[in-house]
Amino acid sequence: MTRRAPGTGQWPKPTVPSTSARAMYRLHRVLEPNRAYARLAGWLESHPRAYRAFTRAEEEVKGRTFNCQMCGQCALPATGYACPMSCPKQLRNGPCGGVSPDGMCEVYPDERCVWVVAYERAEQEGHDSDLTMLQRPIDHRQWGRSSWVNYWQGRDERLWTSDDGPASSPRVCADGDPV
Ligand code: SF4
């Protein structure tokens, strides 16, 4: 099921990120989970107004940069920092059969397929093997929530396999709470 972005209500459209993959891989190191980020994330979750403001800021920044759809479970580190949820079919494990031989999207023929973009960006930085990892189904209850907070709270750890197959059992969520 394709979903619109919660904030803008826009349907997803393939987007080439406005920043280089190299810059994003570097930034990722700064944003890696640690105790300070975990404390911040916990504090935000216990203060709804601050959480909403933080989530809006995330939506603004990532919307402009990646056309982030606010799925709440960010795949960017495994996709060359091209957002798979900006694919009109929101495919998280590679292109559909409709991508043209020259790498254009079936739904928006003037746009590059986001998975072609992802591969090119990852390959350029020596991360092409990231794209062999299988992404597990996402928890749709997380739409509209902050993926940064989820990441710092350790909820993204099993979003994808560590090899090219389902190495361990799928992520299971208890009522309302990712586990
Ligand atoms: S949070 Fe989801 S929708 Fe947003 S950039 Fe990451 S994968 Fe894309």
Backbone and ligand atoms as CSV (ligand in chain L), in Angstrom:
chain,resi,resn,atom,element,x,y,z
A,1,MET,N,N,0.844,-1.192,0.000
A,1,MET,CA,C,0.000,0.000,0.000
A,1,MET,C,C,0.889,1.256,0.000
A,2,THR,N,N,0.708,2.075,-1.009
A,2,THR,CA,C,1.479,3.323,-1.060
A,2,THR,C,C,0.823,4.359,-0.158
A,3,ARG,N,N,1.668,5.102,0.562
A,3,ARG,CA,C,1.112,6.105,1.476
A,3,ARG,C,C,1.617,7.490,1.109
A,4,ARG,N,N,0.770,8.483,1.381
A,4,ARG,CA,C,1.193,9.867,1.184
A,4,ARG,C,C,2.027,10.309,2.377
A,5,ALA,N,N,2.871,11.321,2.151
A,5,ALA,CA,C,3.639,11.874,3.265
A,5,ALA,C,C,2.672,12.461,4.280
A,6,PRO,N,N,2.813,12.143,5.571
A,6,PRO,CA,C,1.846,12.598,6.571
A,6,PRO,C,C,1.718,14.125,6.643
A,7,GLY,N,N,2.850,14.836,6.518
A,7,GLY,CA,C,2.793,16.296,6.676
A,7,GLY,C,C,2.236,17.005,5.457
A,8,THR,N,N,2.776,16.699,4.265
A,8,THR,CA,C,2.400,17.432,3.053
A,8,THR,C,C,1.241,16.793,2.318
A,9,GLY,N,N,0.979,15.533,2.575
A,9,GLY,CA,C,-0.082,14.831,1.851
A,9,GLY,C,C,0.295,14.535,0.410
A,10,GLN,N,N,1.578,14.729,0.068
A,10,GLN,CA,C,2.032,14.490,-1.307
A,10,GLN,C,C,2.257,13.004,-1.553
A,11,TRP,N,N,1.923,12.560,-2.769
A,11,TRP,CA,C,2.274,11.198,-3.161
A,11,TRP,C,C,3.772,11.148,-3.402
A,12,PRO,N,N,4.390,10.003,-3.148
A,12,PRO,CA,C,5.844,9.911,-3.357
A,12,PRO,C,C,6.225,10.078,-4.823
A,13,LYS,N,N,7.367,10.693,-5.042
A,13,LYS,CA,C,7.887,10.910,-6.393
A,13,LYS,C,C,9.401,10.737,-6.316
A,14,PRO,N,N,9.995,9.971,-7.244
A,14,PRO,CA,C,11.434,9.713,-7.131
A,14,PRO,C,C,12.233,11.003,-7.094
A,15,THR,N,N,13.204,11.019,-6.205
A,15,THR,CA,C,13.958,12.247,-5.970
A,15,THR,C,C,15.439,11.947,-5.861
A,16,VAL,N,N,16.223,12.762,-6.545
A,16,VAL,CA,C,17.675,12.677,-6.381
A,16,VAL,C,C,18.029,13.568,-5.188
A,17,PRO,N,N,18.661,13.019,-4.144
A,17,PRO,CA,C,18.973,13.821,-2.956
A,17,PRO,C,C,19.781,15.064,-3.305
A,18,SER,N,N,19.578,16.103,-2.518
A,18,SER,CA,C,20.271,17.361,-2.819
A,18,SER,C,C,21.670,17.411,-2.206
A,19,THR,N,N,22.069,16.370,-1.487
A,19,THR,CA,C,23.440,16.339,-0.953
A,19,THR,C,C,24.138,15.073,-1.435
A,20,SER,N,N,25.466,15.116,-1.431
A,20,SER,CA,C,26.224,13.966,-1.916
A,20,SER,C,C,26.144,12.813,-0.917
A,21,ALA,N,N,26.288,11.606,-1.439
A,21,ALA,CA,C,26.309,10.434,-0.556
A,21,ALA,C,C,27.510,10.511,0.376
A,22,ARG,N,N,28.639,11.009,-0.118
A,22,ARG,CA,C,29.841,11.083,0.727
A,22,ARG,C,C,29.576,11.927,1.969
A,23,ALA,N,N,28.956,13.089,1.768
A,23,ALA,CA,C,28.657,13.962,2.912
A,23,ALA,C,C,27.734,13.249,3.896
A,24,MET,N,N,26.796,12.485,3.363
A,24,MET,CA,C,25.831,11.808,4.240
A,24,MET,C,C,26.474,10.665,5.019
A,25,TYR,N,N,27.361,9.912,4.370
A,25,TYR,CA,C,28.059,8.838,5.109
A,25,TYR,C,C,28.890,9.451,6.243
A,26,ARG,N,N,29.470,10.618,5.983
A,26,ARG,CA,C,30.249,11.282,7.038
A,26,ARG,C,C,29.338,11.757,8.159
A,27,LEU,N,N,28.219,12.391,7.770
A,27,LEU,CA,C,27.295,12.895,8.786
A,27,LEU,C,C,26.746,11.751,9.639
A,28,HIS,N,N,26.565,10.614,8.995
A,28,HIS,CA,C,26.010,9.470,9.720
A,28,HIS,C,C,26.861,9.120,10.942
A,29,ARG,N,N,28.182,9.294,10.783
A,29,ARG,CA,C,29.065,8.955,11.906
A,29,ARG,C,C,28.785,9.858,13.106
A,30,VAL,N,N,28.440,11.117,12.814
A,30,VAL,CA,C,28.160,12.071,13.890
A,30,VAL,C,C,26.830,11.740,14.581
A,31,LEU,N,N,25.913,11.167,13.814
A,31,LEU,CA,C,24.566,10.921,14.358
A,31,LEU,C,C,24.393,9.515,14.934
A,32,GLU,N,N,25.470,8.746,14.946
A,32,GLU,CA,C,25.334,7.376,15.459
A,32,GLU,C,C,24.866,7.374,16.909
A,33,PRO,N,N,24.033,6.397,17.263
A,33,PRO,CA,C,23.477,6.360,18.616
A,33,PRO,C,C,24.556,6.347,19.693
A,34,ASN,N,N,24.339,7.116,20.721
A,34,ASN,CA,C,25.190,7.064,21.910
A,34,ASN,C,C,24.298,7.416,23.103
A,35,ARG,N,N,24.891,7.478,24.280
A,35,ARG,CA,C,24.060,7.698,25.472
A,35,ARG,C,C,23.377,9.062,25.470
A,36,ALA,N,N,24.095,10.081,24.960
A,36,ALA,CA,C,23.518,11.426,24.939
A,36,ALA,C,C,22.305,11.474,24.002
A,37,TYR,N,N,22.441,10.863,22.820
A,37,TYR,CA,C,21.300,10.851,21.887
A,37,TYR,C,C,20.149,10.029,22.462
A,38,ALA,N,N,20.480,8.933,23.127
A,38,ALA,CA,C,19.416,8.111,23.708
A,38,ALA,C,C,18.659,8.899,24.782
A,39,ARG,N,N,19.421,9.673,25.574
A,39,ARG,CA,C,18.764,10.496,26.608
A,39,ARG,C,C,17.880,11.549,25.960
A,40,LEU,N,N,18.421,12.198,24.906
A,40,LEU,CA,C,17.627,13.211,24.201
A,40,LEU,C,C,16.350,12.586,23.631
A,41,ALA,N,N,16.498,11.413,23.012
A,41,ALA,CA,C,15.332,10.754,22.406
A,41,ALA,C,C,14.294,10.407,23.476
A,42,GLY,N,N,14.756,9.912,24.599
A,42,GLY,CA,C,13.841,9.569,25.689
A,42,GLY,C,C,13.131,10.809,26.211
A,43,TRP,N,N,13.909,11.892,26.342
A,43,TRP,CA,C,13.308,13.139,26.833
A,43,TRP,C,C,12.252,13.634,25.843
A,44,LEU,N,N,12.577,13.595,24.568
A,44,LEU,CA,C,11.616,14.059,23.552
A,44,LEU,C,C,10.328,13.238,23.612
A,45,GLU,N,N,10.469,11.937,23.776
A,45,GLU,CA,C,9.267,11.095,23.801
A,45,GLU,C,C,8.411,11.333,25.040
A,46,SER,N,N,9.027,11.860,26.075
A,46,SER,CA,C,8.216,12.131,27.266
A,46,SER,C,C,7.719,13.583,27.300
A,47,HIS,N,N,8.047,14.355,26.265
A,47,HIS,CA,C,7.556,15.735,26.158
A,47,HIS,C,C,6.917,15.924,24.781
A,48,PRO,N,N,5.613,15.657,24.682
A,48,PRO,CA,C,4.952,15.616,23.371
A,48,PRO,C,C,5.113,16.889,22.531
A,49,ARG,N,N,5.081,18.056,23.152
A,49,ARG,CA,C,5.215,19.282,22.334
A,49,ARG,C,C,6.611,19.364,21.728
A,50,ALA,N,N,7.609,19.059,22.531
A,50,ALA,CA,C,8.982,19.083,22.020
A,50,ALA,C,C,9.155,18.003,20.955
A,51,TYR,N,N,8.532,16.858,21.189
A,51,TYR,CA,C,8.634,15.763,20.205
A,51,TYR,C,C,8.024,16.188,18.870
A,52,ARG,N,N,6.865,16.860,18.957
A,52,ARG,CA,C,6.214,17.295,17.710
A,52,ARG,C,C,7.078,18.323,16.974
A,53,ALA,N,N,7.664,19.258,17.737
A,53,ALA,CA,C,8.510,20.278,17.111
A,53,ALA,C,C,9.737,19.630,16.469
A,54,PHE,N,N,10.327,18.685,17.194
A,54,PHE,CA,C,11.513,17.993,16.672
A,54,PHE,C,C,11.151,17.225,15.398
A,55,THR,N,N,10.006,16.562,15.419
A,55,THR,CA,C,9.582,15.762,14.261
A,55,THR,C,C,9.299,16.665,13.059
A,56,ARG,N,N,8.706,17.840,13.338
A,56,ARG,CA,C,8.460,18.788,12.230
A,56,ARG,C,C,9.778,19.249,11.623
A,57,ALA,N,N,10.760,19.518,12.493
A,57,ALA,CA,C,12.075,19.955,11.994
A,57,ALA,C,C,12.704,18.849,11.145
A,58,GLU,N,N,12.580,17.613,11.621
A,58,GLU,CA,C,13.123,16.478,10.844
A,58,GLU,C,C,12.432,16.393,9.481
A,59,GLU,N,N,11.122,16.554,9.510
A,59,GLU,CA,C,10.355,16.477,8.262
A,59,GLU,C,C,10.805,17.554,7.279
A,60,GLU,N,N,11.043,18.741,7.799
A,60,GLU,CA,C,11.456,19.867,6.959
A,60,GLU,C,C,12.834,19.572,6.330
A,61,VAL,N,N,13.773,19.212,7.187
A,61,VAL,CA,C,15.154,19.006,6.714
A,61,VAL,C,C,15.227,17.818,5.752
A,62,LYS,N,N,14.665,16.685,6.173
A,62,LYS,CA,C,14.771,15.487,5.336
A,62,LYS,C,C,13.834,15.542,4.137
A,63,GLY,N,N,12.747,16.298,4.274
A,63,GLY,CA,C,11.849,16.472,3.128
A,63,GLY,C,C,12.563,17.218,2.011
A,64,ARG,N,N,13.236,18.306,2.380
A,64,ARG,CA,C,13.954,19.097,1.372
A,64,ARG,C,C,15.128,18.317,0.780
A,65,THR,N,N,15.798,17.558,1.600
A,65,THR,CA,C,17.029,16.898,1.152
A,65,THR,C,C,16.772,15.599,0.396
A,66,PHE,N,N,15.812,14.805,0.901
A,66,PHE,CA,C,15.623,13.449,0.339
A,66,PHE,C,C,14.202,13.195,-0.175
A,67,ASN,N,N,13.318,14.184,-0.042
A,67,ASN,CA,C,11.890,13.934,-0.260
A,67,ASN,C,C,11.410,12.839,0.697
A,68,CYS,N,N,11.870,12.941,1.931
A,68,CYS,CA,C,11.484,11.994,2.986
A,68,CYS,C,C,9.969,11.980,3.142
A,69,GLN,N,N,9.420,10.776,3.258
A,69,GLN,CA,C,7.973,10.615,3.412
A,69,GLN,C,C,7.575,10.360,4.866
A,70,MET,N,N,8.564,10.431,5.772
A,70,MET,CA,C,8.318,10.242,7.200
A,70,MET,C,C,7.752,8.856,7.532
A,71,CYS,N,N,8.427,7.837,7.018
A,71,CYS,CA,C,7.993,6.473,7.346
A,71,CYS,C,C,8.374,6.108,8.773
A,72,GLY,N,N,9.337,6.851,9.338
A,72,GLY,CA,C,9.713,6.624,10.737
A,72,GLY,C,C,10.748,5.530,10.931
A,73,GLN,N,N,11.119,4.838,9.875
A,73,GLN,CA,C,12.107,3.747,9.989
A,73,GLN,C,C,13.080,3.888,8.823
A,74,CYS,N,N,14.083,4.710,9.054
A,74,CYS,CA,C,14.877,5.223,7.946
A,74,CYS,C,C,15.810,4.181,7.321
A,75,ALA,N,N,15.676,4.068,6.001
A,75,ALA,CA,C,16.500,3.125,5.238
A,75,ALA,C,C,17.717,3.802,4.623
A,76,LEU,N,N,17.822,5.112,4.751
A,76,LEU,CA,C,18.846,5.839,3.990
A,76,LEU,C,C,20.264,5.273,4.107
A,77,PRO,N,N,20.717,4.874,5.310
A,77,PRO,CA,C,22.102,4.387,5.401
A,77,PRO,C,C,22.365,3.147,4.540
A,78,ALA,N,N,21.307,2.421,4.171
A,78,ALA,CA,C,21.495,1.203,3.371
A,78,ALA,C,C,21.178,1.419,1.893
A,79,THR,N,N,20.837,2.652,1.523
A,79,THR,CA,C,20.404,2.891,0.133
A,79,THR,C,C,21.133,4.088,-0.487
A,80,GLY,N,N,22.382,4.276,-0.120
A,80,GLY,CA,C,23.137,5.385,-0.696
A,80,GLY,C,C,22.503,6.736,-0.405
A,81,TYR,N,N,21.692,6.798,0.637
A,81,TYR,CA,C,20.999,8.033,1.023
A,81,TYR,C,C,20.055,8.541,-0.069
A,82,ALA,N,N,19.457,7.592,-0.799
A,82,ALA,CA,C,18.329,7.924,-1.677
A,82,ALA,C,C,17.115,7.262,-1.035
A,83,CYS,N,N,16.050,8.003,-0.836
A,83,CYS,CA,C,14.928,7.477,-0.048
A,83,CYS,C,C,14.061,6.514,-0.859
A,84,PRO,N,N,13.990,5.244,-0.453
A,84,PRO,CA,C,13.171,4.284,-1.205
A,84,PRO,C,C,11.679,4.572,-1.091
A,85,MET,N,N,11.291,5.326,-0.052
A,85,MET,CA,C,9.877,5.635,0.095
A,85,MET,C,C,9.445,6.747,-0.862
A,86,SER,N,N,10.424,7.354,-1.566
A,86,SER,CA,C,10.051,8.319,-2.602
A,86,SER,C,C,9.791,7.607,-3.931
A,87,CYS,N,N,10.033,6.309,-3.979
A,87,CYS,CA,C,9.598,5.494,-5.125
A,87,CYS,C,C,8.071,5.512,-5.123
A,88,PRO,N,N,7.415,5.742,-6.274
A,88,PRO,CA,C,5.948,5.804,-6.284
A,88,PRO,C,C,5.298,4.522,-5.781
A,89,LYS,N,N,6.047,3.412,-5.849
A,89,LYS,CA,C,5.493,2.148,-5.332
A,89,LYS,C,C,6.049,1.837,-3.942
A,90,GLN,N,N,6.888,2.717,-3.450
A,90,GLN,CA,C,7.495,2.597,-2.119
A,90,GLN,C,C,8.125,1.224,-1.905
A,91,LEU,N,N,8.848,0.776,-2.920
A,91,LEU,CA,C,9.540,-0.511,-2.836
A,91,LEU,C,C,10.820,-0.335,-2.033
A,92,ARG,N,N,11.045,-1.211,-1.085
A,92,ARG,CA,C,12.217,-1.059,-0.205
A,92,ARG,C,C,13.335,-2.036,-0.531
A,93,ASN,N,N,13.136,-2.853,-1.562
A,93,ASN,CA,C,14.165,-3.849,-1.860
A,93,ASN,C,C,14.580,-3.860,-3.319
A,94,GLY,N,N,14.598,-2.701,-3.949
A,94,GLY,CA,C,15.056,-2.650,-5.337
A,94,GLY,C,C,13.970,-2.210,-6.283
A,95,PRO,N,N,14.360,-1.997,-7.549
A,95,PRO,CA,C,13.414,-1.451,-8.516
A,95,PRO,C,C,12.354,-2.458,-8.939
A,96,CYS,N,N,11.248,-1.960,-9.421
A,96,CYS,CA,C,10.213,-2.824,-9.985
A,96,CYS,C,C,10.637,-3.212,-11.405
A,97,GLY,N,N,9.809,-3.991,-12.073
A,97,GLY,CA,C,10.153,-4.409,-13.428
A,97,GLY,C,C,9.927,-3.321,-14.456
A,98,GLY,N,N,9.413,-2.176,-14.021
A,98,GLY,CA,C,9.053,-1.136,-14.988
A,98,GLY,C,C,10.141,-0.125,-15.257
A,99,VAL,N,N,11.254,-0.237,-14.531
A,99,VAL,CA,C,12.326,0.747,-14.757
A,99,VAL,C,C,12.844,0.604,-16.189
A,100,SER,N,N,13.029,1.731,-16.866
A,100,SER,CA,C,13.410,1.681,-18.284
A,100,SER,C,C,14.887,1.318,-18.423
A,101,PRO,N,N,15.291,0.876,-19.608
A,101,PRO,CA,C,16.708,0.496,-19.791
A,101,PRO,C,C,17.661,1.645,-19.477
A,102,ASP,N,N,17.188,2.879,-19.619
A,102,ASP,CA,C,18.082,3.992,-19.286
A,102,ASP,C,C,17.865,4.502,-17.865
A,103,GLY,N,N,17.202,3.700,-17.035
A,103,GLY,CA,C,17.128,3.994,-15.609
A,103,GLY,C,C,16.037,4.971,-15.208
A,104,MET,N,N,15.006,5.120,-16.058
A,104,MET,CA,C,13.950,6.066,-15.704
A,104,MET,C,C,12.762,5.325,-15.064
A,105,CYS,N,N,12.018,6.072,-14.249
A,105,CYS,CA,C,10.882,5.526,-13.498
A,105,CYS,C,C,9.715,5.226,-14.440
A,106,GLU,N,N,9.012,4.144,-14.154
A,106,GLU,CA,C,7.843,3.783,-14.971
A,106,GLU,C,C,6.695,4.761,-14.747
A,107,VAL,N,N,6.530,5.213,-13.495
A,107,VAL,CA,C,5.389,6.072,-13.163
A,107,VAL,C,C,5.667,7.528,-13.550
A,108,TYR,N,N,6.898,7.970,-13.315
A,108,TYR,CA,C,7.315,9.330,-13.690
A,108,TYR,C,C,8.477,9.195,-14.683
A,109,PRO,N,N,8.158,9.048,-15.971
A,109,PRO,CA,C,9.223,8.740,-16.958
A,109,PRO,C,C,10.295,9.820,-17.080
A,110,ASP,N,N,10.030,11.020,-16.537
A,110,ASP,CA,C,11.067,12.060,-16.596
A,110,ASP,C,C,12.030,11.991,-15.417
A,111,GLU,N,N,11.744,11.114,-14.462
A,111,GLU,CA,C,12.578,11.034,-13.257
A,111,GLU,C,C,13.396,9.745,-13.258
A,112,ARG,N,N,14.597,9.825,-12.691
A,112,ARG,CA,C,15.411,8.624,-12.536
A,112,ARG,C,C,14.785,7.726,-11.480
A,113,CYS,N,N,14.829,6.430,-11.719
A,113,CYS,CA,C,14.369,5.470,-10.708
A,113,CYS,C,C,15.210,5.666,-9.450
A,114,VAL,N,N,14.547,5.756,-8.315
A,114,VAL,CA,C,15.267,6.026,-7.074
A,114,VAL,C,C,16.241,4.893,-6.738
A,115,TRP,N,N,15.933,3.683,-7.194
A,115,TRP,CA,C,16.843,2.562,-6.921
A,115,TRP,C,C,18.078,2.597,-7.805
A,116,VAL,N,N,17.947,3.136,-9.006
A,116,VAL,CA,C,19.128,3.346,-9.853
A,116,VAL,C,C,20.009,4.413,-9.203
A,117,VAL,N,N,19.364,5.469,-8.743
A,117,VAL,CA,C,20.091,6.544,-8.050
A,117,VAL,C,C,20.784,5.978,-6.812
A,118,ALA,N,N,20.052,5.151,-6.055
A,118,ALA,CA,C,20.616,4.570,-4.824
A,118,ALA,C,C,21.861,3.747,-5.158
A,119,TYR,N,N,21.749,2.926,-6.196
A,119,TYR,CA,C,22.891,2.070,-6.539
A,119,TYR,C,C,24.092,2.921,-6.961
A,120,GLU,N,N,23.841,3.907,-7.805
A,120,GLU,CA,C,24.951,4.742,-8.291
A,120,GLU,C,C,25.642,5.468,-7.132
A,121,ARG,N,N,24.848,6.002,-6.215
A,121,ARG,CA,C,25.422,6.748,-5.084
A,121,ARG,C,C,26.199,5.815,-4.156
A,122,ALA,N,N,25.615,4.648,-3.867
A,122,ALA,CA,C,26.290,3.717,-2.955
A,122,ALA,C,C,27.574,3.194,-3.591
A,123,GLU,N,N,27.494,2.860,-4.873
A,123,GLU,CA,C,28.666,2.311,-5.570
A,123,GLU,C,C,29.816,3.322,-5.585
A,124,GLN,N,N,29.477,4.575,-5.814
A,124,GLN,CA,C,30.493,5.630,-5.868
A,124,GLN,C,C,31.312,5.706,-4.583
A,125,GLU,N,N,30.680,5.352,-3.468
A,125,GLU,CA,C,31.340,5.448,-2.170
A,125,GLU,C,C,31.757,4.079,-1.634
A,126,GLY,N,N,31.728,3.065,-2.507
A,126,GLY,CA,C,32.142,1.725,-2.078
A,126,GLY,C,C,31.139,1.052,-1.162
A,127,HIS,N,N,29.880,1.463,-1.211
A,127,HIS,CA,C,28.853,0.874,-0.345
A,127,HIS,C,C,27.847,0.048,-1.136
A,128,ASP,N,N,28.190,-0.361,-2.360
A,128,ASP,CA,C,27.186,-1.035,-3.184
A,128,ASP,C,C,26.689,-2.338,-2.562
A,129,SER,N,N,27.545,-2.985,-1.733
A,129,SER,CA,C,27.086,-4.242,-1.120
A,129,SER,C,C,25.944,-3.996,-0.135
A,130,ASP,N,N,25.791,-2.755,0.345
A,130,ASP,CA,C,24.658,-2.448,1.237
A,130,ASP,C,C,23.333,-2.818,0.575
A,131,LEU,N,N,23.301,-2.673,-0.743
A,131,LEU,CA,C,22.031,-2.879,-1.434
A,131,LEU,C,C,21.662,-4.347,-1.598
A,132,THR,N,N,22.569,-5.250,-1.189
A,132,THR,CA,C,22.214,-6.671,-1.224
A,132,THR,C,C,21.491,-7.089,0.055
A,133,MET,N,N,21.507,-6.216,1.054
A,133,MET,CA,C,20.826,-6.568,2.307
A,133,MET,C,C,19.312,-6.485,2.088
A,134,LEU,N,N,18.604,-7.420,2.678
A,134,LEU,CA,C,17.148,-7.400,2.543
A,134,LEU,C,C,16.549,-6.508,3.614
A,135,GLN,N,N,15.692,-5.630,3.200
A,135,GLN,CA,C,15.005,-4.785,4.170
A,135,GLN,C,C,13.729,-5.497,4.599
A,136,ARG,N,N,13.548,-5.554,5.881
A,136,ARG,CA,C,12.373,-6.248,6.398
A,136,ARG,C,C,11.148,-5.333,6.314
A,137,PRO,N,N,9.953,-5.911,6.394
A,137,PRO,CA,C,8.744,-5.075,6.351
A,137,PRO,C,C,8.772,-4.040,7.470
A,138,ILE,N,N,8.273,-2.866,7.171
A,138,ILE,CA,C,8.281,-1.818,8.193
A,138,ILE,C,C,6.988,-1.861,9.010
A,139,ASP,N,N,7.042,-1.224,10.155
A,139,ASP,CA,C,5.870,-1.108,11.027
A,139,ASP,C,C,5.110,0.148,10.610
A,140,HIS,N,N,3.977,-0.025,9.982
A,140,HIS,CA,C,3.256,1.135,9.439
A,140,HIS,C,C,2.702,2.058,10.516
A,141,ARG,N,N,2.708,1.605,11.757
A,141,ARG,CA,C,2.263,2.503,12.843
A,141,ARG,C,C,3.283,3.585,13.117
A,142,GLN,N,N,4.488,3.449,12.542
A,142,GLN,CA,C,5.540,4.448,12.793
A,142,GLN,C,C,5.480,5.629,11.821
A,143,TRP,N,N,4.591,5.586,10.831
A,143,TRP,CA,C,4.507,6.690,9.882
A,143,TRP,C,C,4.242,8.000,10.623
A,144,GLY,N,N,4.996,9.027,10.232
A,144,GLY,CA,C,4.802,10.347,10.822
A,144,GLY,C,C,5.604,10.544,12.090
A,145,ARG,N,N,6.237,9.479,12.584
A,145,ARG,CA,C,7.045,9.620,13.790
A,145,ARG,C,C,8.492,9.918,13.415
A,146,SER,N,N,9.266,10.372,14.375
A,146,SER,CA,C,10.652,10.753,14.099
A,146,SER,C,C,11.525,9.517,13.925
A,147,SER,N,N,12.151,9.401,12.759
A,147,SER,CA,C,13.053,8.262,12.547
A,147,SER,C,C,14.343,8.452,13.326
A,148,TRP,N,N,14.727,9.701,13.577
A,148,TRP,CA,C,15.944,9.938,14.363
A,148,TRP,C,C,15.742,9.429,15.797
A,149,VAL,N,N,14.584,9.762,16.352
A,149,VAL,CA,C,14.307,9.287,17.716
A,149,VAL,C,C,14.273,7.758,17.726
A,150,ASN,N,N,13.612,7.170,16.741
A,150,ASN,CA,C,13.566,5.701,16.684
A,150,ASN,C,C,14.971,5.119,16.559
A,151,TYR,N,N,15.785,5.769,15.751
A,151,TYR,CA,C,17.157,5.293,15.550
A,151,TYR,C,C,17.941,5.375,16.861
A,152,TRP,N,N,17.849,6.503,17.530
A,152,TRP,CA,C,18.606,6.669,18.780
A,152,TRP,C,C,18.076,5.767,19.888
A,153,GLN,N,N,16.832,5.363,19.764
A,153,GLN,CA,C,16.266,4.447,20.760
A,153,GLN,C,C,16.550,2.982,20.416
A,154,GLY,N,N,17.317,2.756,19.348
A,154,GLY,CA,C,17.718,1.391,19.000
A,154,GLY,C,C,16.648,0.580,18.300
A,155,ARG,N,N,15.637,1.269,17.758
A,155,ARG,CA,C,14.533,0.518,17.136
A,155,ARG,C,C,14.800,0.162,15.677
A,156,ASP,N,N,15.906,0.671,15.111
A,156,ASP,CA,C,16.200,0.405,13.699
A,156,ASP,C,C,17.164,-0.753,13.526
A,157,GLU,N,N,17.584,-1.318,14.648
A,157,GLU,CA,C,18.706,-2.251,14.560
A,157,GLU,C,C,18.437,-3.465,13.683
A,158,ARG,N,N,17.187,-3.838,13.547
A,158,ARG,CA,C,16.897,-5.030,12.747
A,158,ARG,C,C,16.033,-4.691,11.533
A,159,LEU,N,N,16.220,-3.471,11.028
A,159,LEU,CA,C,15.435,-3.070,9.851
A,159,LEU,C,C,15.843,-3.837,8.611
A,160,TRP,N,N,17.127,-4.237,8.560
A,160,TRP,CA,C,17.585,-5.003,7.395
A,160,TRP,C,C,18.488,-6.138,7.848
A,161,THR,N,N,18.653,-7.113,6.960
A,161,THR,CA,C,19.499,-8.255,7.298
A,161,THR,C,C,20.964,-7.845,7.203
A,162,SER,N,N,21.820,-8.638,7.837
A,162,SER,CA,C,23.242,-8.315,7.774
A,162,SER,C,C,23.904,-9.001,6.587
A,163,ASP,N,N,23.141,-9.832,5.856
A,163,ASP,CA,C,23.686,-10.437,4.641
A,163,ASP,C,C,22.638,-10.268,3.539
A,164,ASP,N,N,22.669,-11.158,2.542
A,164,ASP,CA,C,21.715,-10.990,1.454
A,164,ASP,C,C,20.507,-11.915,1.605
A,165,GLY,N,N,20.221,-12.300,2.805
A,165,GLY,CA,C,19.054,-13.140,3.034
A,165,GLY,C,C,18.469,-12.869,4.399
A,166,PRO,N,N,17.325,-13.483,4.702
A,166,PRO,CA,C,16.706,-13.262,6.009
A,166,PRO,C,C,17.478,-14.005,7.098
A,167,ALA,N,N,18.572,-13.394,7.576
A,167,ALA,CA,C,19.485,-14.054,8.497
A,167,ALA,C,C,18.817,-14.418,9.826
A,168,SER,N,N,17.873,-13.621,10.250
A,168,SER,CA,C,17.187,-13.949,11.498
A,168,SER,C,C,15.710,-13.615,11.336
A,169,SER,N,N,14.932,-13.954,12.349
A,169,SER,CA,C,13.486,-13.825,12.214
A,169,SER,C,C,13.066,-12.371,12.050
A,170,PRO,N,N,11.938,-12.119,11.390
A,170,PRO,CA,C,11.482,-10.756,11.145
A,170,PRO,C,C,11.230,-9.992,12.440
A,171,ARG,N,N,11.302,-8.689,12.320
A,171,ARG,CA,C,11.046,-7.806,13.439
A,171,ARG,C,C,9.581,-7.935,13.841
A,172,VAL,N,N,9.361,-8.106,15.119
A,172,VAL,CA,C,7.992,-8.265,15.585
A,172,VAL,C,C,7.673,-7.127,16.524
A,173,CYS,N,N,6.466,-6.620,16.441
A,173,CYS,CA,C,6.097,-5.505,17.310
A,173,CYS,C,C,4.972,-5.931,18.229
A,174,ALA,N,N,5.134,-5.611,19.495
A,174,ALA,CA,C,4.029,-5.816,20.430
A,174,ALA,C,C,3.058,-4.646,20.241
A,175,ASP,N,N,1.914,-4.694,20.833
A,175,ASP,CA,C,0.909,-3.655,20.646
A,175,ASP,C,C,1.489,-2.268,20.899
A,176,GLY,N,N,1.589,-1.494,19.829
A,176,GLY,CA,C,2.029,-0.108,19.959
A,176,GLY,C,C,3.506,0.086,20.161
A,177,ASP,N,N,4.233,-0.920,20.593
A,177,ASP,CA,C,5.644,-0.739,20.930
A,177,ASP,C,C,6.548,-1.588,20.059
A,178,PRO,N,N,7.426,-0.934,19.268
A,178,PRO,CA,C,8.404,-1.732,18.536
A,178,PRO,C,C,9.315,-2.449,19.526
A,179,VAL,N,N,9.682,-3.678,19.212
A,179,VAL,CA,C,10.596,-4.406,20.110
A,179,VAL,C,C,11.840,-4.826,19.353
L,1,SF4,S1,S,12.523,8.105,7.270
L,1,SF4,FE1,FE,11.657,6.733,5.703
L,1,SF4,S2,S,10.668,8.123,4.280
L,1,SF4,FE2,FE,12.154,9.359,5.460
L,1,SF4,S3,S,14.088,9.376,4.318
L,1,SF4,FE3,FE,14.162,7.654,5.748
L,1,SF4,S4,S,13.384,5.885,4.544
L,1,SF4,FE4,FE,12.767,7.744,3.488
